[in-house]
C-alpha cells in the first residue's frame, strides 16, 4: 500500500539505487550484460552447434538470444505462444487510435530494481511508465474498503491512524527481525561480505518460519487487528495475506530489493519484450551473418511442444516434440515451470539426480487470477457533485474482488479496468466461473462500494480472464517456497554449476523464474537464463573474458548459503 522502506534508508541522490543484487547470490548481472567484452565465447569448431531451448517465455528467449550471439544454434520449443507469463491479450473489437486495446494477463508491473531486465527493455527500444499501484503518486485516488467501511485517500495521510500504525509496525518488524536497514544499505553499496554475513544468519534462523509466524513473533505486530489489516491491505501493491503461509525468506527477498515498490509498466504491453527479442537482429554476432535473428533461424516459428525428454548414449539429451520429431542435442536448457517435467512431459529419471527431482516435486506454486474489461473512457475521474471525489478509485477490499486497478492513457480515450486481481484461495473461488459470471460477481461487489456508479454502462466489449493454476503449461502463477524449502531452492538455482553433478547428469540446464530466488519477477527469469548461458558456454569449451567473469566463474566466492541436511 505504501513504501516499505524506513525513512533512514529512503533513496536519495547521494545513495546508490537498490537493485536485485542478492541477497542469496550477490552477482552483478547488470554489469555482466553491460560489459563491452560480452558474455563469453566458444571455440570456432563449435560454431553452429545446436542447443535445445525448451520454453519461449522471457527466460527461454533471453537464453536463446545470447546463445545465438555466441555462434550456437538454439532450437526453441514452445507449447503455446512466445512470451510465457508476459502475456498481453487484445479485447475483441476494441481499439485505441486504430491499435488494439490490450490487457496484461501475466506480469504487468516491474520494479526499477530489475536492472538486468531493464537491459533488454532498453535493448529492444521499449518504454515504461509508472504503474498505478495503491497510493502511488500517479494513482489519482485509492479506496480501502474493509468490513463494509470505505476510506478515500490520495496519500497515506488521508487514511485513519490505524493504517499508519500498521505501516509503522511493518517497518519496525523488518528492523527488529531482519536487519532491514543494514541489508538494504549493503545491497545498495554492493557490499558482498556484509550481505553474505547478514543473510547467512537469517537463513539459518528463519528457513522454517512462515510470513505470518514472523509477524506474530514481532512485538510491533502483537495486535491481531493490525495483522489482519496488514494482510488485507498490505504494503507496496496491496494485501499479502495469501502469502502468510509462505516462507518469510521469500518476503524478505522482495522487500530488501524493493521489488514490490515504484513499479512501472511496459508501454504497449509486456509481451512485446520477448517478441522483439525473437525478431531482433544483433549488431554484434559471432558465426552467423548480420541480419540473423531467432525468428530467421527458425523459419519464423518455434518448434512445437516437447512431449518427451530422455538421455541417450554419449550423455546426449533427446527431445521429442508434439509432431513426433526426434532430435538429439549435446546441451539443452529447460525454462518452463518445473512441474511440467513431472506431468506434461514424459521424462527419463536419469535426466536429474534424485535430489533435484525431489526439489522440483516440492515446488509450491501460487494460484492467481485476473479479469479485465474494456471501457469507453476513464469515467472514474468524473467528480462526485457532493464530495468532489473521483467517481471511482483504485480499490483494495476484503470483498471478492480484492484488488481493482484503473488503467487509462488519457481522458476520453478507451481504457480498461482490472476488475479483480487475486491470489491463492481467493483465486480458487473464481475457478469454476466463466468470464461473464466472474464479471457479474465483481460488478456486484464493486457496486456495494460505489453505489452511485454504473460501471456496466461503460463496458464496451467482452471480459478477458485468466486463472494461471488452470493453464495447462503453467499450473500456477509462480513458485513461492514454503518453510523448510530453502535447501530445495538452492539445489535448483545452483544446477547450472554442473561440475558439481555426476558426469551422467550433465548437459540439461534449468532456468526460469521458478529456478531463481525471486520467482514471480521477470528479473529472476533473466538471471537464471544468463546462468544457463554460462553453463552451456562452458560445456562447449567456451569461456568468459577475464575482465568480465560470469556467474559460474565467481560462484565459489558468492555461493548461496548451504544449510546442513543431517
N, C-alpha and C positions, 0 to 999 in steps of 0.2 A: 504494500500500500504506500510505502514511502521508503526513503533510503535506509539501508541497514547499517550505514557507516557512521560510527560515533563521530562527533564534531572534531575530535582530536586528530582524526586521520582523513577528514574530508579532503578531496583533491584540491590542490592549489597550484598556481603557476610554478611554484618552487618545487613541488613534489612530482616525481615521475608518475606517469599514469599506471593504473593497475592493469595487468594482463593475466591471461590464463597460464601463468608461469608456475607450474606446480599446483598444489603442494606435493603431490605424490612423486612426480618426475620433473624436477625443475630444469627443463631443457628449453632453450630459446628457439622454438620452431620458426618464429617470425624472422629472426636474424639468419637462420639457416636458409630460408627462402629468398631473402633479400641479397645474400652474398653474391658478388659477381662471379665467383668461381663455379656457381651452380651446385647441384645436389650430388654430383659424382659422375663417374663414367665407367663403362665396361670395356673389356678388350675388344678390339675391332673384329676378332674372329667370332665374337658372339653377336655381332650386329645382325638384326633381322630375326633373331630367335624369338619364338612365340612364347608368351606368358598368358595363361588364362586369368581373367579378372571377372569374378562372379559377383554380379550386383552392379546396377547402374545408378545407384544413389550418389550422393556427393563424394563419399569415400572412394567408391569404385572409379568414378570419373577422374578424380584427382590422381589416384594411383595409376590409372591407365595413361593419363596425360603425361605424367612425369616419366613413366617407363618408356613411352614413345619418344620423348625428348632425348632419352639416353641412347636410343637406337634399337631398343627392343620392339617387338611387335605384339602389343596387347590384343588379346581376343576377348572382347567384352560380351558377357552373357547377361541378359536382363529379362526377367519373367513378366514384367508388367509395362512400365514406362520409365524412361530416363528421368531421374530426379529423386526417387525413393520418397522419403518424407519431406522433401522440398517439393510439394505438390500444389500447384496453382491451377484451379479449375475455373472454367467460364460459366457464367449464368446464360442459359439458352436465350437468345434473342435480346439480350441486354447489352448495350454499348455505351461508350463514352467517347465522343468525338470520333466515332467510327471504329474505335477499338473495343474489343470485348471487355465487359465488366467482369472482374475476377474475384475469387476468394482464396485465401490461403488455408488449405485443409490440414497441412502439417506445420512445419516451422514458419512462424510469421514475425518473430521479433528476435533481434540479435544484439548482444551487448558489445560495446566498443572494446571490451577486453578480449574479444575473439580476434586477435591480431593476425593469426595465420589464415583464418577465414577471410579477413579483410584483404589480404594479399591477393586472393583470387577474385574477390569482388572488384577490386581496382583493376586487376589484370584484364578482365573482360569488359571494363568500362561501364559497370552498373553504378547507380546512385542509391543512396539510402536517405531516409528521412526519419525524424523522431516518431516513435510509436506511441499511441495514446493510452498508456497504462493509467491505472487509477492514480489521481492526484499528481500526475506528471505535468510539467509546465505547458505541454502542448494539448493537454486534455481540458476542454472548456470547463467541465464540472464533473464531479463524481457524486453518486448517491450510494451510501452504505445503508442497506436495509436488513436489519436483523430483528427477529422475533416480532415482525409486524410493525416495527418502528423505523422510519426512514430519516436519514440525516443528509442534507445537501451541503456540498463543500467544494471549494475551489482549491484550498490548501488544507493541510493537516490542522491548522489553527482554527478552521471553521467547524471541526468536529468536537463533540463533547470531550471533556478532560480525560475520560476513561480511555479513549483511543490513544491519546498522547502518553498516558500511563503505560499502556500495553507496548507502545513503541519503545519507551524508555526501559521497560522490563526486558524486552528482547535484546537491546543493546547491552544492558547490564549482564544478561545471561551469557552473551557471547564473550564478554570481557572476562567474567569470573570463571567460565567453564572451558574457554577455547582460546585464550590469549589473542583475542581478535586484533587488537591494535598492533601488537608485536608482529603477528603473522602478516597482516596487511602491509605494514611498513617493510618487512623483509621481502615480500613479493614485489612491491614497487621498486625496491632497490636491487632486486635480483640477488639477494644475499643467500646463496645456496647453503652454506653451513648453518645459518640461522634457521632457514626454512626446514631443513632436514632435522635439526635439533628439536624444534617445536613439534613438528609433525610426528616424529618417531614416538615421542612421549604420548601424544594424543591418540595415535593409532592403537598403541598398546593399552591405553586407558579406556578408549571409547568404542572399540570394534564391536563389543557385544551390547551396545546401548542403542535404544531407539531414539528417534527425534523427540517423541513425547516424554520418554523417560528422562532425557536430557533437560527438558523444560521443568519437569517435576522436581528434579534434583537441585534446581536453582532457587535460592531464596527470593529472587526477583519475581518468580512465577509461582509463588505459593497459592495465589488466588486461582481457584478453578474458573471463575468468571473471566479472568484475564486470559487464561489458556484457551477458553472457549472462543473469546473474541479474536484472539490471535489466530486460531485455527480457521475461523470463518472469513476473516478479513486479511490477516497475514501481513506480509511485507513485500515490497517490490512490485509484484504483479497480482496479488490477491491472496485468498485463503490457501493455507497449506495443510489443513487437517488431513487431507488424503495422503500426505506424506508422513504423518505421525508414526506409522508402524515401521518406516524405513530406518536404515542406519543413520545416525547423526553425522557420520563421516560424509555421507552423500550431501547433506545440507551444508556442512562446513565448506566443502569444495565450492559450492555455489556462492556462498556469502563472502568468503575470503577473496574471490576473484570478481566480485560484483557482477556475476553473470546474471543476476536477477534484477538488474537496475539499468537505467539510462538506455533502454532498448531503442533500436532503430529497425525499420522495415526496409525491404528492398523495393525500390520504385518499379512498378510493373510486374512484381511477383518474384518470389524466391526461386522458382523452378528455372528461371532464366539463367541462373548461375551454372548449373550442370549442363544445360542445353547449349549455352555459349561456349563452355569448355569443350564440349563434344565437337563443335564446329570450328573451334579456334585453330588457326594455322600458326604454330610458334615461330617467332622471328629467329630464334636460335635453336637448332635441332641437329642432332647427330644422325648420320647414315641416311635418313630419309630426305628427299628433295624438299626445298622450300615449297610451301603450299600444301604440305601433308597435314591432315587433321585426323582425329579419331574417326570422324564420320567417313572420310575418304578411304581409310584403311579397312573400313567395314562395309563399303558399298552403300553407305547411308543408314544402315540398320544394324543394331547389335544382334548377336546370336540369341536364340530364344532361351526359355527357362532351362536350368540344369535339373536333370532328374536323377542322375547317379554320379557319385564320386567314388573312385577307388584307386588304390595303389597297384601299380604293375611293375614288372621286372625292371631293374635298374633304378628303383626308387622314383619312378615317374608317377605323375598324377593324371589319371584318365578320367575324362569328362564326357558324360553322355547328356545330350540335350533333348528337348521335347520333340524334335523331329526324328530322333533316333540316331543322329550324327554322333560319332565317337571320335574324340581327338585326345591325344596324349601329349603332356607338357612336362618339361623339366621343373617348372615352378608354376604355382597358381596362388592367387590372392582371393580369399573369400570375404566379402564385405556385407553380406546380408545379415538379418537377425540370426543369431546363433541357433535359435530353436528350429530354424529350417533344416539344420543338419540332423535334428532328432526326428523330424516328421516328414516334411515335404520332399526331401532329397534322400534317396537310398544311399547310405554311406557305408563304406568299409570301416570296420572297427580299427583297422591299422592306420587310419588317417592321423589319429592323435593319440598321445599317451592317455591312459585311463584317467589320470588326474585332471586332464583338460576336458575330457568328456564329462566328468563329474561337475566341473566348474560350469560348463555350458548347461547341463541339466538343472543346476541350482539357480541359474539366472532368473531373476524376478523382474517381470515386465509390468509397467504401469498401463492400465487401460486409459483411454482418452477419447472424448467425442466433441465434435463441433457441429453447429448448424448455422448457416448464413442465409440471409435473404437479401435480394436486391430491392432498393427503394428509389423513388423518383428524385429525391433530393435530401439533404441533411436537415430534415424538418425538426430535429431535436434542438437546433439552435434558435427556433422560434421562442419568443419570450412569453411567459405566462403574464397575462394582463394584471393579475392581482399581486403576484410576488416579484415579478421582474426576473425570475429564474429561467434557466433553459427548460424547454418543454420536457426534455429527457436527457439523461446523463449516462456516462459510463457507470455501470451498476455492479456492485458487489452485494450478494444477498445469500441468505441461507435457504431461499426457495430453490426450486428445481433447476432454475437457470444458472445459478451460482455466479457466473461472470458474463456480462454483456458488454460488447465493445462496439463503438460507433465509428465508422470509417468513411471518410469523405475526402474529396480532392477539390473542395471549394464550393461556395454557395450555388444553389440552383443547378447543380450537376448531379447526374445519377450517382448513388452512393450504395453502401451496403452496411448491414448490421450483422455482427456475430451474435446471434440471439443467446447462445449458450456455449460456454467452453467449460467442460467438466472433466474430472479425473476419477479413476478407480471406481468405488461403489456408486458414485454419482453418475459416472459414465454408463455403468451396467444398468442403471434404471432406465436408460433410453434404448437399450439394445433391441428389445422386441418391437419397437415402434418404427413405422415408416417415417420418411422425412416430413410428410404432411402432418402426421399425427404428432411428431415431435414439435413442429412449429405451433400447432394448436395449443399444446400444453404450455409451451413457452410464452405465447401471447397471453394466455390466461394469467400466468404468474406475473408477467410484466404489467398487465392491466390492473392488478391489485396494487402495484407500486405507483403506477401512473394512471389513475382512474380517468383523467381527463384527456388522455392521448389515445387516438385511434391509429395504432401502428399499422394495422392491416390495410387501411385505405391507401397507404403509401407503397405497399409491396407491389412490385411490377413484374415479378416472374416467380418461377418455382424455387423452393428452397433447395440448397445443396447441403449434404451432411456426410459425416464420416464417423465410424467407430473403429479405431485402429485395432482393437482386440479382435474384430471380426474381419479384418483384411487378411486374406489367405497367405500373403507373402510377408506379413509383419507379425500378426498375432499379438500385437501390443504396440504401444507408442514408443516406449524406450525402457531400457534397463534401469532399475533402482534397487541397489543392494539392500538386503535385509541385514539385521545384526548378525555378526559372525561370518559375513561373506567376503571380508577383505582378502583373505587368502585366495579365494576363488578368483576374484577380480585381478589379483596380482598375476596369477597363472596366465590368464587370458591376455592381459596387457603385455607381458614380457615374452609372449610366444614368438615375437619377431626375432628374438635372440636365439637362433636355432643351434648355435654351437653348444647350448645347454641341453639340447634334446638328443635322444638316441639317433644314430645315423639313419635308421629306417623310419624315422618320424619327421623328417625334414622335407622342405620343398613346398608345403602348403602353408600360407601365411594368413593369419586372421587380421581383419581390420574392420572399421565401422565404429559408430559412436558407442555401441554397447560393449566394445572391447576397451574403450577408453575409460579414463577415470571420470569423465564429465559427460555421461550419457545424457541424451536429450539436448545437447548443444552441438551445433554444427562444427564448432571448433574441435571437438573430440573426434569427429569423423575425419577431419583434415589431418590432425596429428597422427592418428593411427594409420592413415593412408601413407603418410611420409615414413613412418616406422617400417611399414611393409615394403615400400620402395627401397629403403636402405637394405632390408633383408634380401630382397630379390637381387639387387645390385651385387651384394656380397656373394650370394650363391653363384652368380655368373662370373665370379672372379674380379669384380669391379671394386672401386674404392672411391672415397671422397677425397677432395683436395685437402692437403694438410692444413690450409688456412681456414677451412670450413668443415670441421668434424661433424659427422652425422650423429643421430641419437644413439646408434649402436656403438659408435667409436668411444663415446664418453659414458657408456652405460654403467660401468663398474663404479664410476665416481659419483653417480647420482641415482643409482638403482633404488626402486621403491623399497620401503621398509619391509623386512622379511620377518614375519611372526613365527615363532616355533609351532610345530604341528604335533608335538608329543605332550 
